[in-house]
Amino acid sequence: MLLEENKKNKKNNMEVCPKCGLPKEACVCETLEKAKQKIQISTEKRKFKEMAVISGIDSRTIDIKKIAKELKKEFACGGTIKNNKIELQGHSDRIQQKSFLRKIQEKLKEMGFSAEVIE
């Protein structure tokens, strides 16, 4: 019976989540995983430049590339992903400000992470 449902879903071009079996549009797996994360936002100095570093996001359960892309777009800065950490580059005077780190926190909340999991 399950095989028949999968065939119907393929015919309708509906993608199904492999974890919960729901259509991708109705899947809540990533939302549930966001509540389990322990995210830390900090600054690091590398080669005379400051960068904001967001760590603690599990890339196996959450699309970290999508999060990095949205953060770079929101703050008009460059960035990369290294060792499951998002590194945001930009003007060192802006990154050193606590208000910039708070803005990152607010954006992560908008993206579905709860305030309790962000440090």
N, C-alpha and C positions, 0 to 999 in steps of 0.2 A: 504494500500500500504506500509506504514511504517512497519507494522507487517511482511509483506512478506520479506522486506529487512533485518529485524533483523533475520528472520529464515535463509535466505541465508548466512548472516554473521556468524551465529552459525555453519552452515554446513561447511563453509570454515575455521573454527577455527580462525576467525578474531575478536579480541577484539575491541569494540567500546567505545569511550569516552562517558560517560553519560551526560556530559555538552554540548559538541558541536556536537556530533553525528558522528564525523569523526573516522576513524580507529586510534587506539592508535599510530601507526607509524607516522601518519600525524597530530596528535593532537598538537595544539599550546597553549592549555589552561595554562599549567605550565609555558611556556615561557612568556606569557602575565602577569601572576601573579608575576613572578620574577621582572618585571619592577615596580610593585606596592609596593614592600617591602621597609622597612626602616631599614637596617641592621646596627647594632653597634658592633664593635669589641673592647673589653677591657680586662684588666687583673684584677683578683680578688685574694686575698690571703685567703686561707682556711687551717687552721691547719698547719701553717708553710710552706705551699706550695703555689706557684703561679700557676694559671691556666688561659688560654685564654678563654674568654667567648664571644660567638657569639649570639646575641639576635636580635629579630625583624623579624624572619622568621615565617610566618604564617603556622603552621603545617596542617591546614585544607585544604590548597590549594597546598602546596608544600611538597614533600616527604623529611621531615627533617632527617629521618633515613638514607636515601641514601646519603644526603649531609654530615652528620656526619661520616658515614663509609668511604667516599672518602677522607675527611679531615684527618681522623686518619691514613689512609693508606698512604697518601701523606707525612705526617710529622712524620710518624713512632712513634706515641704516643698513649696513652690511651685516653679515653674520654667517655662521656655519654651525655644523653639528659635529662634535668630536667626543668620543667616549660617552655617548648618551647624555651629553651636555649641550645646551644651546648657548652659543657665544654671540652676543650682539656687540658690534663695533660701532664707533661713532666718535663724536667730539668728546674729548676727555673731560672737559668742563661740564658737559651735560650728564655724562655717566657718573661722575663723582657726586652729583646732587642726589639727595635722598628722595626728592620728588620724582626723579626719573625711575627709581626702583619701585616707588609706590604706583607709578603709572603702569609699570610692567605687571605688578600685582593686580591692579584693577582690570587690565586686559585679560589676564589669565582667568579671573573670576567671570568675565563676560564669556569666555570660551568654555565655561562649564566646570571649572575647578572651584571647590568650595574654599572659603577663607581659612578654614581650620587646617587645610593641608598645605598652605603656603606660608613659608617663613621669610 
